[in-house]
Amino acid sequence: MSGENLKNEYKFNSRFRQYVDKYRENRHITVEEALTHEIVRQVYLSYTEV
């Protein structure tokens, strides 16, 4: 999975974007940092497997 795929998913998938935004706000980190975290990557995989 590439970082570009995660960025595209964040840009175009509103449900994934809401999850990432809530995750990053709770941890006070940037979107780019959040997209590198393993839990966010696992959520990304669950969105793409459906």
C-alpha positions, 0 to 999 in steps of 0.5 A: 500500500502506498502513501499515495493510495492513502492520500487519495482515499483521504481526499475522495472517501468522506468516511475515511476522511472523517475517521482520519480527522478524528484520529489526528485531532485526538492525537494532535498530529497532522494528516500526513502523520496520521496516514503513517500510523498502523491503525489508520493503515488497517482502517484503509485496508478495511475500506478497500476490501469491501 
